[in-house]
């Protein structure tokens, strides 16, 4: 049995159970498929606290816009024609 912790998805806000062995790795939310960094200290992938406050010197990144960027990148990768 693996050790797990619960972390909020920075995009949809739903709680996600993450294996402790994945701390420091990028994981995907099983609800919205957004990718974020797994960590047990309550910080999200954008460098700020889970509440949305920014770290000094780090610009705030809107989670919705980050999700849009991820979707656009995936679409571009799928539409790439291999010659």
Helices and strands as residue ranges (DSSP letters): E 4-8, E 15-19, G 20-22, E 26-28, E 35-37, H 63-78
